[in-house]
Amino acid sequence: MADTQRIYPATEDVEKAAAANEYAQKSTQSSAPLAPRSSFVSEKGETDSNPSKVVHIQYPKDQAIPPRTAPKYYSRRPKRRCNCCCRCLAWTFCLLFTFIVAIAIAAGILYAVFQPRIPKYSVDSIQITNFTVGTDAAVSSRFVVGVRARNPNKKIGIYYLDDSYFAVFYSGTELSKGKLPAFYQGHKNTTNLDVSLTGTNVQITSAKVSLLTAEQKAGSIPLRLKADVPVKIKFGKLKTMKITFRVRCDLVVDSLDANTSVNISSRKCKVKL
């Protein structure tokens, strides 16, 4: 009698075989379609080829129903306006810079061609036709100031406008005022002007009256002339916009008596734009 030998598989081989079978079943279930294509099954098991009809799909009991995933909606990114604003600012800056450079170049060319110089002013004489101080410290006066205006430019003319300002001050108080006449001054020209200034009932303090009396006796009275002179400059056929020269002259006279000869012992004028 032959010997019968039973071979029992090892435990590891059994576990490997079980794992392989389980993996094969899962692969089959995942690859199998949820429902036959082009068929719709109702709750009663009937098929219908009409895809627009709402039906319910039945799944096998041993097959898990796949979860439904919500649709994803992607919103459009808003249009960026920052780039447009940056471009506008950049273009504006470039145009402004170009305009400034063009003006600077034009001014440099004009300066090189015409070589402009500021006019010069001086006070040649002062005549006093009226100067009275009342008991209430009110001053009434009338001055005629001889002014010399010189244009030192060879290729530039000056148009003096009508709305100028000219005044005589004593110790910070305006005594009388007037204005320069309007005229045109040509190249390398010197013009002498007699400017009439008038002041009526100008109030000053009693301390200034006492100081003026003392300086009158000493023969040294400081006066200050202020003039704002609006002009237009002519470069060849071109005429500029209105420019104002500010003239300040410090004088020292020996007397303020009316109808007498007034000597100017010191005079100094400055001109600024």
Backbone as numpy.savetxt, mean C-alpha at the origin, in Angstrom:
# Nx Ny Nz CAx CAy CAz Cx Cy Cz
-1.51 -121.21 8.83 -2.37 -120.03 8.83 -1.49 -118.82 8.83
-1.77 -118.05 7.77 -0.90 -116.85 7.65 -1.19 -115.87 8.76
-0.14 -115.16 9.06 -0.27 -114.14 10.12 -0.87 -112.87 9.54
-1.92 -112.38 10.15 -2.57 -111.13 9.73 -2.02 -109.97 10.54
-1.51 -108.98 9.79 -0.88 -107.83 10.47 -1.66 -106.57 10.16
-2.13 -105.89 11.15 -2.86 -104.62 10.99 -1.90 -103.43 11.18
-2.03 -102.56 10.22 -1.17 -101.34 10.28 -2.06 -100.15 10.67
-1.77 -99.57 11.73 -2.53 -98.40 12.23 -1.77 -97.11 11.86
-2.46 -96.18 11.24 -1.78 -94.91 10.89 -1.41 -94.12 12.14
-0.33 -93.46 11.95 0.14 -92.62 13.08 -0.80 -91.44 13.31
-0.78 -90.94 14.51 -1.66 -89.83 14.89 -1.40 -88.58 14.05
-0.18 -88.30 13.73 0.16 -87.09 12.94 -0.41 -87.21 11.55
-0.35 -88.43 10.96 -0.90 -88.58 9.61 -2.39 -88.38 9.59
-3.07 -88.85 10.63 -4.53 -88.65 10.70 -4.89 -87.17 10.78
-4.17 -86.42 11.59 -4.45 -84.99 11.74 -4.20 -84.25 10.45
-3.14 -84.64 9.70 -2.84 -83.97 8.44 -3.92 -84.24 7.42
-4.41 -85.47 7.38 -5.46 -85.82 6.42 -6.75 -85.07 6.72
-7.10 -84.94 8.02 -8.32 -84.22 8.40 -8.22 -82.74 8.04
-7.07 -82.17 8.24 -6.89 -80.75 7.89 -6.99 -80.54 6.40
-6.44 -81.49 5.61 -6.51 -81.36 4.15 -7.95 -81.45 3.67
-8.75 -82.39 4.25 -10.15 -82.52 3.85 -10.94 -81.25 4.19
-10.68 -80.70 5.38 -11.40 -79.47 5.79 -11.07 -78.31 4.87
-9.81 -78.16 4.47 -9.39 -77.09 3.57 -10.03 -77.25 2.21
-10.13 -78.51 1.74 -10.74 -78.76 0.42 -12.22 -78.40 0.43
-12.93 -78.73 1.55 -14.35 -78.39 1.64 -14.57 -76.87 1.65
-13.73 -76.15 2.38 -13.87 -74.68 2.44 -13.61 -74.07 1.08
-12.62 -74.58 0.37 -12.30 -74.04 -0.95 -13.45 -74.26 -1.90
-14.09 -75.45 -1.77 -15.22 -75.75 -2.66 -16.40 -74.84 -2.38
-16.66 -74.60 -1.07 -17.79 -73.73 -0.71 -17.56 -72.29 -1.12
-16.33 -71.79 -0.96 -16.06 -70.39 -1.31 -16.07 -70.15 -2.80
-15.67 -71.16 -3.58 -15.64 -70.98 -5.04 -16.98 -71.25 -5.69
-17.89 -71.90 -4.98 -19.19 -72.22 -5.57 -20.03 -70.96 -5.67
-20.73 -70.73 -6.72 -21.58 -69.52 -6.86 -22.73 -69.55 -5.88
-23.15 -68.35 -5.45 -24.25 -68.26 -4.50 -25.55 -68.69 -5.14
-25.69 -68.45 -6.41 -26.90 -68.86 -7.14 -26.54 -69.07 -8.58
-27.21 -69.98 -9.25 -26.91 -70.22 -10.67 -27.10 -68.94 -11.45
-26.19 -68.74 -12.43 -26.25 -67.54 -13.25 -27.51 -67.55 -14.10
-27.97 -66.36 -14.37 -29.17 -66.13 -15.21 -30.38 -66.87 -14.70
-30.46 -67.05 -13.37 -31.66 -67.69 -12.80 -31.99 -67.01 -11.51
-33.24 -66.83 -11.27 -33.71 -66.21 -10.04 -34.71 -67.16 -9.41
-34.51 -67.46 -8.16 -35.33 -68.45 -7.45 -36.18 -67.71 -6.45
-37.45 -67.95 -6.48 -38.37 -67.34 -5.52 -38.45 -68.19 -4.28
-39.28 -67.76 -3.32 -39.44 -68.52 -2.09 -40.08 -69.87 -2.36
-40.84 -70.02 -3.42 -41.49 -71.28 -3.74 -40.61 -72.18 -4.58
-39.40 -71.72 -4.87 -38.49 -72.55 -5.65 -38.68 -72.41 -7.13
-39.48 -71.42 -7.63 -39.70 -71.25 -9.04 -38.61 -70.37 -9.62
-38.29 -70.64 -10.85 -37.27 -69.86 -11.53 -37.94 -68.86 -12.44
-37.27 -67.72 -12.62 -37.80 -66.68 -13.48 -36.63 -65.99 -14.15
-36.72 -65.85 -15.41 -35.62 -65.22 -16.16 -35.77 -63.71 -16.26
-36.78 -63.15 -15.62 -36.98 -61.70 -15.66 -36.12 -61.03 -14.58
-35.07 -60.34 -14.97 -34.18 -59.78 -13.94 -34.76 -58.60 -13.19
-35.80 -57.97 -13.75 -36.37 -56.80 -13.07 -37.31 -57.17 -11.95
-37.64 -58.46 -11.81 -38.56 -58.90 -10.78 -37.80 -59.15 -9.49
-38.34 -58.66 -8.38 -37.68 -58.81 -7.09 -37.90 -60.24 -6.60
-36.84 -60.94 -6.33 -36.91 -62.33 -5.85 -36.02 -62.48 -4.64
-36.23 -63.55 -3.93 -35.43 -63.91 -2.77 -34.63 -65.15 -3.09
-33.38 -65.11 -2.82 -32.47 -66.22 -3.10 -32.38 -67.10 -1.88
-32.53 -68.43 -2.08 -32.40 -69.41 -0.99 -31.01 -70.04 -1.05
-30.39 -70.05 0.09 -29.05 -70.64 0.19 -29.18 -71.99 0.91
-28.28 -72.94 0.62 -28.29 -74.22 1.35 -28.10 -74.00 2.84
-28.65 -74.94 3.58 -28.58 -74.80 5.03 -27.15 -74.85 5.54
-26.32 -75.63 4.88 -24.95 -75.76 5.37 -24.04 -74.65 4.84
-24.59 -73.69 4.09 -23.78 -72.60 3.54 -24.15 -71.29 4.24
-23.11 -70.57 4.69 -23.34 -69.31 5.40 -23.69 -68.20 4.43
-24.64 -67.35 4.83 -25.06 -66.22 3.99 -23.98 -65.15 4.02
-23.48 -64.75 2.87 -22.41 -63.74 2.87 -22.94 -62.39 3.37
-22.12 -61.66 4.11 -22.56 -60.35 4.62 -22.66 -59.32 3.49
-23.65 -58.42 3.63 -23.81 -57.35 2.66 -22.88 -56.19 3.00
-22.27 -55.66 2.02 -21.37 -54.52 2.23 -22.04 -53.25 1.74
-21.93 -52.21 2.54 -22.55 -50.93 2.17 -21.77 -50.29 1.02
-22.48 -49.68 0.06 -21.76 -49.03 -1.05 -20.95 -47.83 -0.56
-19.84 -47.62 -1.20 -18.97 -46.51 -0.83 -19.18 -45.37 -1.82
-19.35 -44.18 -1.27 -19.53 -42.99 -2.09 -18.32 -42.08 -1.88
-17.76 -41.58 -2.96 -16.59 -40.72 -2.92 -17.00 -39.33 -3.40
-16.85 -38.38 -2.52 -17.20 -37.00 -2.88 -16.05 -36.36 -3.64
-16.42 -35.43 -4.54 -15.41 -34.74 -5.32 -14.67 -33.73 -4.44
-13.40 -33.63 -4.69 -12.62 -32.65 -3.94 -13.01 -31.24 -4.37
-13.15 -30.35 -3.39 -13.51 -28.97 -3.77 -12.38 -28.33 -4.58
-12.79 -27.47 -5.50 -11.81 -26.78 -6.32 -10.99 -25.83 -5.46
-9.74 -25.87 -5.67 -8.85 -25.03 -4.88 -8.76 -23.64 -5.49
-9.13 -22.64 -4.67 -9.06 -21.27 -5.11 -7.78 -20.59 -4.67
-7.02 -21.29 -3.82 -5.79 -20.70 -3.32 -4.81 -20.43 -4.45
-4.75 -21.36 -5.42 -3.82 -21.18 -6.53 -4.19 -19.96 -7.36
-5.50 -19.75 -7.59 -5.93 -18.59 -8.36 -5.57 -17.28 -7.64
-5.81 -17.24 -6.33 -5.49 -16.04 -5.56 -3.99 -15.76 -5.58
-3.21 -16.81 -5.43 -1.76 -16.65 -5.44 -1.28 -16.14 -6.80
-1.88 -16.66 -7.86 -1.50 -16.19 -9.19 -1.87 -14.72 -9.39
-3.06 -14.33 -8.92 -3.47 -12.94 -9.05 -2.54 -12.01 -8.28
-2.19 -12.41 -7.07 -1.27 -11.59 -6.28 0.10 -11.50 -6.94
0.55 -12.62 -7.49 1.86 -12.61 -8.15 1.86 -11.70 -9.37
0.78 -11.76 -10.18 0.69 -10.89 -11.35 0.60 -9.43 -10.95
-0.18 -9.14 -9.90 -0.29 -7.75 -9.43 1.06 -7.22 -8.97
1.78 -8.04 -8.21 3.10 -7.63 -7.73 4.05 -7.39 -8.89
4.01 -8.27 -9.88 4.89 -8.11 -11.04 4.58 -6.84 -11.82
3.27 -6.55 -12.03 2.89 -5.34 -12.75 3.28 -4.09 -11.97
3.06 -4.10 -10.65 3.43 -2.95 -9.83 4.94 -2.72 -9.85
5.67 -3.81 -9.73 7.14 -3.70 -9.75 7.62 -3.17 -11.10
7.01 -3.65 -12.20 7.38 -3.18 -13.53 7.07 -1.69 -13.69
5.91 -1.26 -13.16 5.52 0.15 -13.25 6.51 1.03 -12.49
6.90 0.60 -11.29 7.84 1.39 -10.48 9.20 1.47 -11.17
9.63 0.34 -11.72 10.93 0.34 -12.42 10.89 1.26 -13.64
9.76 1.24 -14.37 9.65 2.11 -15.55 9.70 3.58 -15.16
8.99 3.94 -14.06 9.02 5.33 -13.59 10.43 5.73 -13.16
11.10 4.82 -12.46 12.46 5.13 -12.01 13.40 5.33 -13.20
13.25 4.49 -14.22 14.10 4.64 -15.40 13.82 5.96 -16.11
12.51 6.30 -16.26 12.16 7.56 -16.90 12.69 8.76 -16.12
12.55 8.69 -14.78 13.07 9.80 -13.96 14.58 9.91 -14.08
15.26 8.77 -14.13 16.72 8.81 -14.29 17.13 9.41 -15.62
16.39 9.08 -16.68 16.70 9.65 -18.00 16.48 11.17 -17.99
15.34 11.60 -17.41 15.06 13.04 -17.34 16.12 13.78 -16.53
16.52 13.16 -15.42 17.54 13.82 -14.58 18.87 13.93 -15.33
19.24 12.86 -16.05 20.50 12.89 -16.78 20.48 13.91 -17.91
19.33 14.07 -18.57 19.24 14.98 -19.70 19.12 16.43 -19.24
18.22 16.71 -18.28 17.92 18.09 -17.90 18.72 18.57 -16.69
19.18 17.67 -15.83 19.95 18.02 -14.63 19.25 19.12 -13.81
18.06 18.81 -13.25 17.28 19.84 -12.55 17.94 20.29 -11.24
17.73 21.57 -10.93 18.24 22.18 -9.69 17.11 22.98 -9.06
17.11 23.03 -7.72 16.07 23.75 -6.99 16.27 25.26 -7.15
15.18 26.02 -7.36 15.32 27.48 -7.47 15.86 28.09 -6.17
16.40 29.29 -6.31 16.97 29.99 -5.16 16.19 31.26 -4.89
15.97 31.53 -3.60 15.19 32.70 -3.20 15.98 33.50 -2.16
15.80 34.81 -2.20 16.43 35.69 -1.22 15.56 36.92 -0.99
15.74 37.54 0.15 14.99 38.76 0.51 15.94 39.95 0.37
15.59 40.85 -0.55 16.46 42.01 -0.79 16.09 43.21 0.06
14.79 43.42 0.32 14.38 44.62 1.04 13.06 44.39 1.74
12.80 45.23 2.74 11.53 45.24 3.46 11.11 46.69 3.65
9.89 46.97 3.25 9.29 48.29 3.48 8.08 48.13 4.39
7.96 49.00 5.37 6.84 48.94 6.32 6.03 50.21 6.15
4.80 50.07 5.70 3.91 51.23 5.49 2.95 51.42 6.67
2.82 50.38 7.50 1.95 50.52 8.68 2.37 49.48 9.71
2.56 49.94 10.94 2.82 49.02 12.05 2.39 49.71 13.34
1.24 49.26 13.88 0.71 49.86 15.10 0.36 48.75 16.09
0.59 49.08 17.37 0.23 48.15 18.45 -0.79 48.86 19.34
-1.99 48.32 19.44 -3.05 48.94 20.23 -2.88 48.67 21.71
-3.75 49.32 22.48 -3.70 49.15 23.93 -4.10 47.74 24.35
-4.85 47.05 23.49 -5.26 45.68 23.80 -4.31 44.65 23.19
-3.08 45.10 22.87 -2.04 44.24 22.28 -2.47 43.66 20.94
-3.23 44.43 20.14 -3.62 44.04 18.79 -2.72 44.77 17.81
-2.11 44.01 16.91 -1.14 44.55 15.96 -1.76 44.60 14.58
-1.64 45.77 13.92 -2.03 45.93 12.52 -0.78 46.35 11.75
-0.53 45.68 10.61 0.71 45.96 9.90 0.53 45.76 8.40
1.48 46.39 7.66 1.53 46.17 6.21 3.00 46.22 5.78
3.45 45.11 5.18 4.83 44.98 4.71 4.83 44.86 3.18
5.89 45.36 2.58 6.18 45.11 1.17 7.57 44.50 1.13
7.61 43.23 0.79 8.87 42.48 0.84 9.39 42.30 -0.58
10.64 42.71 -0.79 11.29 42.52 -2.09 11.96 41.15 -2.14
11.46 40.28 -3.00 11.95 38.90 -3.11 12.62 38.72 -4.47
13.76 38.06 -4.46 14.45 37.71 -5.70 14.35 36.20 -5.90
13.76 35.80 -7.04 13.62 34.38 -7.39 14.52 34.08 -8.59
15.38 33.10 -8.43 16.34 32.77 -9.49 16.16 31.32 -9.92
16.05 31.11 -11.25 15.97 29.78 -11.83 17.35 29.43 -12.41
18.10 28.53 -11.78 19.46 28.23 -12.25 19.52 27.17 -13.36
18.38 26.65 -13.78 18.36 25.55 -14.75 18.50 26.07 -16.18
19.22 25.30 -17.02 19.45 25.68 -18.40 18.34 25.21 -19.33
17.65 24.10 -18.96 16.67 23.50 -19.86 15.30 23.34 -19.21
15.08 24.00 -18.07 13.85 23.80 -17.32 13.19 25.15 -17.06
11.89 25.23 -17.34 11.10 26.40 -17.01 10.21 26.13 -15.81
9.76 27.21 -15.14 8.96 27.08 -13.92 7.69 27.91 -14.07
6.54 27.24 -13.87 5.25 27.92 -13.84 4.87 28.14 -12.37
4.80 29.41 -11.93 4.36 29.73 -10.57 2.83 29.83 -10.57
2.20 29.07 -9.68 0.75 29.02 -9.63 0.19 30.11 -8.70
-1.11 30.27 -8.73 -1.75 31.40 -8.06 -1.98 31.16 -6.56
-2.11 29.89 -6.13 -2.50 29.61 -4.74 -1.28 29.45 -3.83
-0.44 30.48 -3.77 0.73 30.45 -2.91 0.42 31.07 -1.54
1.40 30.95 -0.62 1.24 31.50 0.74 2.55 32.16 1.13
2.43 33.41 1.66 3.62 34.17 2.07 3.24 34.96 3.32
4.05 34.86 4.38 3.68 35.51 5.65 4.93 35.92 6.42
4.76 36.95 7.28 5.81 37.42 8.18 5.42 37.04 9.60
6.36 36.43 10.35 6.13 35.99 11.72 7.10 36.71 12.65
6.56 37.00 13.85 7.41 37.50 14.93 7.16 36.65 16.16
8.21 36.02 16.64 8.16 35.18 17.84 7.05 34.12 17.76
6.88 33.54 16.57 5.90 32.48 16.37 4.50 32.96 16.07
4.27 34.29 16.01 2.95 34.84 15.73 2.94 35.43 14.33
1.91 35.09 13.55 1.79 35.62 12.19 1.30 37.06 12.25
2.14 38.00 11.74 1.79 39.41 11.76 1.00 39.81 10.52
1.42 39.36 9.35 0.74 39.72 8.10 1.02 38.64 7.07
0.16 38.56 6.06 0.31 37.52 5.03 -0.18 38.02 3.69
0.25 37.30 2.63 -0.15 37.60 1.26 0.21 36.41 0.38
0.45 36.68 -0.91 0.81 35.59 -1.81 1.62 36.13 -2.97
2.36 35.22 -3.60 3.16 35.57 -4.76 2.27 35.64 -6.01
2.64 36.45 -6.99 1.86 36.49 -8.23 2.14 35.24 -9.06
1.21 34.93 -9.94 1.38 33.80 -10.86 2.11 34.28 -12.11
3.14 33.56 -12.53 3.91 33.94 -13.71 4.75 32.74 -14.16
5.36 32.89 -15.35 6.25 31.85 -15.87 7.68 32.38 -15.85
8.58 31.56 -15.36 10.00 31.93 -15.29 10.79 31.01 -16.22
11.49 31.60 -17.16 12.23 30.83 -18.15 13.57 30.33 -17.63
14.37 29.80 -18.59 15.66 29.21 -18.26 16.66 30.29 -17.82
17.44 29.98 -16.81 18.50 30.86 -16.33 17.98 32.29 -16.16
16.84 32.41 -15.46 16.18 33.70 -15.32 16.14 34.10 -13.85
16.27 35.40 -13.59 16.14 35.97 -12.25 15.01 37.00 -12.27
14.03 36.83 -11.36 12.85 37.70 -11.32 12.77 38.37 -9.96
12.59 39.68 -9.95 12.41 40.46 -8.71 10.92 40.71 -8.49
10.45 40.41 -7.29 9.03 40.53 -6.95 8.86 41.41 -5.73
7.83 42.25 -5.74 7.42 43.02 -4.57 6.12 42.43 -4.05
6.20 41.78 -2.90 5.07 41.04 -2.35 4.45 41.86 -1.22
3.16 42.16 -1.34 2.46 42.95 -0.34 1.81 42.02 0.68
2.09 42.28 1.97 1.56 41.47 3.07 0.79 42.39 4.02
-0.40 41.91 4.47 -1.26 42.73 5.31 -1.76 41.91 6.50
-1.83 42.56 7.68 -2.39 41.94 8.88 -3.18 42.96 9.67
-4.34 42.53 10.20 -5.22 43.46 10.92 -5.66 42.85 12.24
-5.45 43.61 13.33 -5.89 43.22 14.67 -5.42 41.80 15.04
-4.13 41.61 14.90 -3.52 40.34 15.28 -3.19 40.40 16.78
-3.76 39.51 17.55 -3.56 39.54 18.99 -2.23 38.87 19.37
-1.45 39.61 20.17 -0.21 39.05 20.73 -0.24 39.26 22.24
0.58 38.58 22.96 0.58 38.66 24.43 1.31 39.92 24.88
1.04 40.33 26.09 1.71 41.52 26.65 3.21 41.28 26.82
3.58 40.02 27.07 5.01 39.71 27.19 5.72 39.94 25.86
5.07 39.56 24.75 5.68 39.78 23.43 5.74 41.28 23.11
4.75 42.04 23.57 4.79 43.49 23.35 5.99 44.09 24.07
6.21 43.68 25.28 7.35 44.19 26.05 8.67 43.77 25.40
8.74 42.52 24.92 9.96 42.04 24.25 10.20 42.81 22.95
9.14 43.08 22.19 9.28 43.82 20.94 9.77 45.24 21.21
9.26 45.86 22.25 9.70 47.22 22.58 11.19 47.24 22.94
11.63 46.25 23.70 13.04 46.18 24.08 13.93 45.93 22.85
13.51 45.04 21.95 14.31 44.77 20.75 14.30 45.95 19.79
13.19 46.71 19.78 13.12 47.90 18.94 14.14 48.93 19.41
14.29 49.08 20.71 15.28 50.03 21.25 16.70 49.54 20.97
16.89 48.21 21.00 18.22 47.66 20.74 18.56 47.64 19.26
17.57 47.78 18.39 17.82 47.80 16.95 18.12 46.41 16.39
17.52 45.39 17.00 17.74 44.01 16.53 16.45 43.23 16.75
15.65 43.14 15.69 14.35 42.48 15.78 14.36 41.26 14.85
14.20 40.07 15.39 14.19 38.87 14.53 12.81 38.65 13.90
12.79 38.40 12.61 11.57 38.08 11.87 11.80 36.78 11.10
10.70 36.14 10.79 10.78 34.89 10.00 9.75 34.97 8.87
10.19 34.71 7.66 9.33 34.68 6.49 9.07 33.21 6.10
7.78 32.90 5.89 7.41 31.56 5.45 6.65 31.68 4.14
7.06 30.87 3.17 6.40 30.87 1.87 6.24 29.44 1.38
5.01 29.11 0.97 4.72 27.83 0.30 4.39 28.16 -1.15
5.28 27.75 -2.05 5.20 28.18 -3.44 4.86 26.97 -4.32
3.62 26.86 -4.81 3.27 25.77 -5.73 3.68 26.11 -7.15
4.33 25.15 -7.81 4.82 25.37 -9.17 4.59 24.11 -9.99
4.73 24.27 -11.31 4.80 23.15 -12.24 6.06 23.31 -13.07
6.80 22.21 -13.19 8.09 22.24 -13.87 7.89 21.84 -15.33
8.55 22.57 -16.24 8.45 22.29 -17.67 9.76 21.69 -18.16
9.69 20.41 -18.60 10.83 19.73 -19.21 10.59 19.67 -20.72
11.16 20.59 -21.46 10.90 20.61 -22.89 9.43 20.91 -23.15
8.71 19.92 -23.71 7.28 20.06 -23.94 6.45 19.39 -22.85
7.11 18.77 -21.89 6.42 18.08 -20.81 6.25 19.01 -19.62
5.12 18.85 -18.91 4.83 19.64 -17.72 4.45 18.68 -16.59
5.08 18.85 -15.43 4.84 17.95 -14.31 3.57 18.34 -13.56
3.23 17.52 -12.58 2.14 17.85 -11.67 2.60 18.96 -10.70
1.69 19.42 -9.87 2.01 20.52 -8.95 3.02 20.08 -7.91
4.05 20.87 -7.75 5.09 20.66 -6.74 5.15 21.92 -5.88
5.33 21.75 -4.57 5.36 22.90 -3.66 6.76 23.06 -3.08
7.34 24.22 -3.30 8.61 24.60 -2.66 8.29 25.30 -1.34
8.98 24.90 -0.30 8.79 25.49 1.03 10.02 26.35 1.35
9.77 27.66 1.38 10.85 28.63 1.59 10.76 29.17 3.01
11.90 29.15 3.73 11.97 29.69 5.09 13.17 30.63 5.17
12.88 31.89 5.57 13.94 32.90 5.66 13.95 33.49 7.07
15.11 33.53 7.67 15.31 34.15 8.98 16.01 35.49 8.77
15.37 36.57 9.26 15.89 37.93 9.09 16.07 38.61 10.43
16.95 39.58 10.45 17.11 40.48 11.60 17.10 41.90 11.06
16.09 42.70 11.51 15.98 44.09 11.06 16.21 45.02 12.24
16.49 46.30 11.91 16.81 47.25 12.98 15.60 47.99 13.49
14.46 47.98 12.72 13.30 48.76 13.15 12.05 48.24 12.46
10.89 48.49 13.11 9.59 48.20 12.54 8.74 49.46 12.44
9.36 50.62 12.51 8.62 51.87 12.39 8.14 52.05 10.96
6.92 52.57 10.83 6.34 52.77 9.51 7.02 53.92 8.78
7.10 53.77 7.47 7.62 54.81 6.57 9.04 55.23 6.92
9.82 54.27 7.37 11.23 54.52 7.62 12.06 53.48 6.88
13.31 53.79 6.70 14.22 52.86 6.04 14.55 51.71 6.99
14.32 50.51 6.51 14.58 49.33 7.33 15.82 48.64 6.80
16.79 48.45 7.68 18.02 47.76 7.31 17.95 46.29 7.75
18.37 45.41 6.88 18.41 43.97 7.17 19.86 43.62 7.50
20.11 43.34 8.76 21.48 43.01 9.19 21.84 41.55 9.01
20.84 40.69 8.94 21.11 39.25 8.76 19.96 38.63 7.97
20.31 37.77 7.03 19.30 37.08 6.20 19.85 35.71 5.81
18.96 34.74 5.89 19.33 33.36 5.54 18.07 32.63 5.11
18.07 32.09 3.88 16.89 31.40 3.33 17.23 29.96 2.99
16.24 29.08 3.22 16.35 27.66 2.88 15.13 27.26 2.06
15.36 26.36 1.12 14.28 25.89 0.25 14.24 24.37 0.33
13.03 23.83 0.56 12.81 22.39 0.62 11.58 22.03 -0.21
11.54 20.78 -0.62 10.35 20.29 -1.34 9.34 19.74 -0.37
